[in-house]
């Protein structure tokens, strides 16, 4: 999310350099695939988030108040990181990590019964005395996977405390909007070995969750005041967006497991605030959604943005819900 304007329009040397570096590494039809996935899922994801949050995102005419656009370019933190390691071979290796892993796995698989392969009458001639070559390929590929720079880049990606695949813009007095960045989405889809379409759905759900938790009207017609939302701790704001992304992708998992798999795969490249929700009530899965929703509504009304106060509110909400349930059950 961001309360400032995008810095991807007009002439931007940084964006030009990064685009030139990354665009050849992603599928040529990536933009179309992101756009089609957005068009297919936009209304359904909004409906799921409305149902889970009990918040309505609409203006006086009942129209969606937040627009979504699929755009080119990279967020500034991601662009700066890519430019910091302006090495086409390095980024090709990072984007192609799953392919390297498949090569190592395949070589390991063959080496486990290579003696049988050598004795096999139907083996291709090139396989004769091939153990040494196969071992060399396996070790060489493994070394490429373990390059220090590759690991360093992944760790720096995890330290970015801003959305990098999409962004919810809530600043100013005009209409709020969401941007989905098709090049980073395609890049991360390759890194995580998931479909571009599935990752697009994850990013869309995350950004729409920002919009609903910020602007959505609760049963009393209350919203999260702009200033309080912008000042709230990242572990609260991003935690809620990640929480509802997990919930939504879980809901559609029985019919379409890809988005949930993409959500889980993306967590490997995230850190800090983007993992905060994972610690919310691991021991109370059945009631977790109700606890978080009630706590969110209360936090919005009271303008709570301090992380310690939010954590206390979560515990207090769980206690209140348990107490009320016992009363209803006559315990």
C-alpha positions in Angstrom: 0.0 0.0 0.0 1.1 3.6 -0.4 -0.2 7.0 0.4 2.0 8.6 -2.3 1.8 8.6 -6.1 3.5 6.0 -8.2 7.0 6.9 -9.6 6.7 4.8 -12.7 5.3 7.3 -15.2 7.2 9.4 -17.6 11.0 9.1 -18.2 12.6 7.1 -15.5 16.1 5.7 -16.1 15.8 3.3 -13.1 12.6 1.7 -14.5 14.1 1.5 -17.9 17.2 -0.3 -16.7 15.3 -2.8 -14.6 12.7 -3.4 -17.3 15.5 -4.1 -19.9 17.0 -6.6 -17.4 13.9 -8.5 -16.3 11.5 -8.5 -19.3 13.5 -11.0 -21.4 13.4 -13.4 -18.4 9.6 -13.7 -18.3 7.0 -15.1 -20.7 6.1 -12.9 -23.6 2.4 -13.2 -22.8 2.8 -12.3 -19.1 0.9 -9.1 -19.3 -2.1 -10.7 -21.1 -2.2 -13.5 -18.5 -2.2 -11.1 -15.6 -4.9 -9.0 -17.1 -7.1 -12.1 -18.0 -6.7 -13.4 -14.4 -7.6 -10.1 -12.9 -10.7 -9.8 -15.1 -11.8 -13.3 -14.3 -11.4 -13.1 -10.5 -11.9 -9.4 -9.6 -15.6 -9.6 -8.7 -15.3 -13.0 -7.1 -12.4 -12.0 -4.9 -14.4 -8.9 -3.8 -17.3 -11.0 -2.9 -15.2 -13.4 -0.8 -13.6 -10.5 1.1 -17.0 -8.9 1.7 -18.2 -12.2 3.1 -15.2 -12.7 5.3 -14.9 -9.1 6.7 -18.6 -8.2 6.7 -17.5 -4.8 5.2 -19.0 -3.2 2.1 -16.8 -1.3 -0.3 -19.1 1.0 -2.3 -19.9 4.6 -2.9 -23.4 6.2 -2.7 -24.4 4.7 -6.1 -23.4 1.2 -5.1 -20.5 1.1 -7.4 -17.0 -0.2 -6.5 -15.1 2.7 -5.2 -11.6 1.3 -5.8 -10.4 0.7 -9.4 -7.8 -1.8 -10.4 -5.3 -1.5 -13.2 -2.7 -3.8 -14.6 0.4 -1.8 -15.3 4.0 -2.1 -16.3 7.0 -1.2 -14.1 8.3 -2.0 -10.6 7.8 -0.5 -7.2 10.8 1.7 -6.3 12.2 -0.6 -3.5 12.1 -3.7 -5.9 13.5 -1.6 -8.8 16.4 -0.4 -6.6 17.2 -3.9 -5.4 17.2 -5.3 -9.0 19.4 -2.4 -10.1 21.8 -2.9 -7.2 22.6 -6.4 -8.7 22.5 -5.3 -12.3 23.7 -8.7 -13.6 21.6 -10.5 -16.3 23.1 -13.9 -15.6 22.5 -13.6 -11.8 18.8 -12.7 -12.3 18.3 -15.4 -14.9 19.6 -17.9 -12.3 17.3 -16.4 -9.6 14.3 -16.5 -11.8 15.2 -20.0 -13.0 15.9 -21.5 -9.5 13.1 -24.1 -9.9 14.5 -25.3 -13.2 17.9 -25.7 -11.6 16.3 -27.6 -8.8 14.6 -29.9 -11.3 18.0 -30.6 -12.9 19.6 -31.5 -9.7 16.7 -33.7 -8.7 16.7 -35.5 -12.0 20.4 -36.1 -11.9 20.1 -37.5 -8.3 17.3 -39.7 -9.4 19.3 -41.3 -12.3 22.4 -41.7 -10.2 20.5 -43.8 -7.6 20.2 -46.6 -10.2 22.9 -45.7 -12.7 24.5 -49.2 -12.6 21.1 -50.6 -13.9 21.1 -47.9 -16.6 24.6 -48.9 -17.7 23.5 -52.5 -18.1 20.2 -51.7 -19.8 20.0 -52.9 -23.4 17.8 -50.0 -24.4 19.9 -47.2 -23.1 21.0 -44.5 -25.6 24.6 -44.8 -26.7 25.5 -41.4 -25.2 24.6 -42.8 -21.7 27.6 -45.2 -21.8 30.1 -44.4 -19.0 28.0 -41.3 -18.2 28.1 -41.4 -14.4 31.0 -39.0 -14.1 29.4 -36.5 -16.5 26.1 -36.7 -14.6 27.7 -36.2 -11.3 29.5 -33.2 -12.7 26.3 -31.7 -13.9 24.6 -32.3 -10.6 27.4 -30.7 -8.5 27.8 -27.8 -10.9 24.1 -27.0 -10.9 24.0 -27.3 -7.1 26.8 -24.8 -6.8 24.9 -22.4 -9.0 21.9 -22.7 -6.7 24.0 -22.0 -3.7 25.7 -18.9 -5.0 26.2 -16.4 -2.2 24.8 -13.5 -4.4 21.6 -15.5 -5.0 21.0 -16.1 -1.3 21.9 -12.5 -0.5 19.3 -11.2 -3.0 16.6 -13.5 -1.6 17.3 -12.2 1.9 17.2 -8.6 0.8 13.8 -9.3 -0.9 12.5 -10.5 2.4 13.5 -7.3 4.1 11.4 -5.0 1.8 8.6 -3.7 4.0 6.4 -2.6 1.1 4.1 -4.4 -1.4 6.2 -5.2 -4.5 3.8 -7.1 -6.8 0.9 -4.7 -6.5 0.0 -1.5 -4.6 -3.1 0.1 -3.0 -2.9 3.9 -3.3 -5.0 5.6 -0.6 -3.5 9.0 -0.4 -5.0 12.3 -1.5 -8.6 13.3 -1.9 -9.4 11.5 -5.2 -10.5 8.0 -5.9 -8.4 5.2 -4.4 -6.9 2.7 -6.7 -5.0 -0.5 -7.0 -2.1 -1.3 -9.4 -1.0 -4.8 -10.3 2.5 -5.0 -11.7 2.6 -7.7 -14.3 6.4 -7.9 -14.8 7.1 -8.5 -11.1 4.2 -10.9 -10.8 5.6 -13.0 -13.7 9.1 -12.8 -12.3 8.0 -14.0 -8.8 5.8 -16.7 -10.3 8.8 -18.1 -12.1 10.9 -17.9 -8.9 8.2 -19.6 -6.8 7.3 -22.1 -9.6 3.6 -21.2 -9.6 1.3 -20.1 -12.4 1.2 -16.4 -13.3 -2.6 -16.5 -13.1 -2.6 -18.0 -9.5 -0.1 -15.4 -8.2 -2.1 -12.6 -9.8 -5.1 -13.8 -7.8 -3.0 -13.7 -4.6 -1.8 -10.2 -5.3 -5.3 -9.0 -6.2 -6.7 -10.5 -2.9 -4.0 -8.8 -0.9 -4.5 -5.4 -2.3 -8.3 -5.6 -2.2 -8.0 -6.7 1.4 -6.2 -3.4 2.0 -9.0 -1.5 0.4 -11.8 -3.3 2.3 -10.2 -3.0 5.7 -9.5 0.7 5.1 -12.6 2.0 3.2 -15.2 -0.8 3.9 -18.3 0.2 5.8 -19.1 -1.9 8.8 -22.7 -2.5 10.0 -22.6 0.9 11.8 -21.4 2.7 8.6 -17.9 3.1 10.1 -14.7 3.2 8.2 -11.0 3.1 9.2 -10.2 6.8 9.3 -7.6 7.7 6.7 -5.0 9.1 9.1 -5.3 6.2 11.5 -5.0 3.7 8.7 -1.9 5.3 7.3 -0.3 5.6 10.7 -1.1 2.0 11.8 1.8 -0.4 12.4 2.7 -2.4 9.3 2.2 -5.7 11.2 -1.4 -4.7 11.6 -2.2 -3.4 8.2 -0.1 -6.0 6.2 -1.1 -8.7 8.7 -4.8 -8.1 8.0 -4.2 -8.1 4.2 -2.2 -11.3 4.4 -4.7 -12.9 6.8 -7.6 -12.3 4.4 -5.5 -13.4 1.4 -4.9 -16.7 3.2 -8.6 -17.0 4.1 -9.8 -16.3 0.5 -7.4 -18.6 -1.2 -8.3 -21.3 1.4 -12.0 -20.8 0.6 -11.5 -21.5 -3.2 -8.8 -24.2 -2.6 -11.3 -27.2 -3.0 -12.2 -26.0 -6.5 -8.9 -24.3 -7.4 -5.9 -25.1 -5.3 -3.4 -23.1 -7.3 -3.9 -19.7 -5.7 -3.4 -21.1 -2.2 -0.3 -22.9 -3.3 0.9 -19.6 -4.8 0.1 -17.8 -1.5 2.2 -20.3 0.5 5.1 -20.2 -2.1 5.2 -16.4 -2.0 5.7 -16.5 1.8 9.2 -17.9 1.1 10.2 -14.5 -0.3 8.5 -12.4 2.3 9.4 -11.4 5.9 8.6 -9.0 8.7 5.0 -7.6 8.5 4.1 -10.1 5.8 4.5 -13.0 8.2 2.8 -11.4 11.2 -0.6 -13.1 10.7 1.0 -16.5 10.9 1.3 -16.1 14.6 -2.3 -15.2 15.2 -4.0 -18.0 17.2 -2.4 -21.0 15.8 -4.1 -23.0 18.5 -7.6 -21.6 17.7 -8.1 -22.3 14.0 -11.9 -22.7 14.3 -12.5 -19.3 15.9 -9.6 -17.4 14.4 -11.6 -15.7 11.6 -14.2 -14.4 14.1 -11.6 -13.1 16.5 -9.7 -11.2 13.8 -12.8 -9.7 12.3 -14.1 -8.4 15.6 -10.7 -7.1 16.6 -10.3 -5.4 13.2 -13.7 -3.6 13.5 -12.9 -2.5 17.0 -9.4 -1.3 16.0 -10.9 0.7 13.1 -13.5 2.4 15.4 -10.9 3.3 18.0 -8.1 4.2 15.6 -5.8 1.6 17.1 -2.4 1.6 15.3 0.0 0.5 18.0 1.2 -3.1 17.7 1.2 -3.9 21.4 -2.3 -2.5 21.8 -3.5 -4.5 18.7 -2.0 -7.7 20.2 -3.8 -7.1 23.5 -7.0 -6.4 21.6 -6.7 -9.8 19.8 -6.3 -11.6 23.1 -9.1 -9.6 24.7 -11.4 -10.3 21.8 -10.7 -14.0 22.0 -11.5 -14.0 25.8 -14.8 -12.1 25.2 -15.9 -14.4 22.4 -15.2 -17.5 24.5 -17.0 -16.0 27.5 -20.1 -15.2 25.4 -20.1 -18.7 23.9 -20.0 -20.3 27.3 -23.0 -18.1 28.4 -24.9 -19.1 25.3 -24.2 -22.8 26.0 -25.2 -22.3 29.7 -21.8 -23.4 31.0 
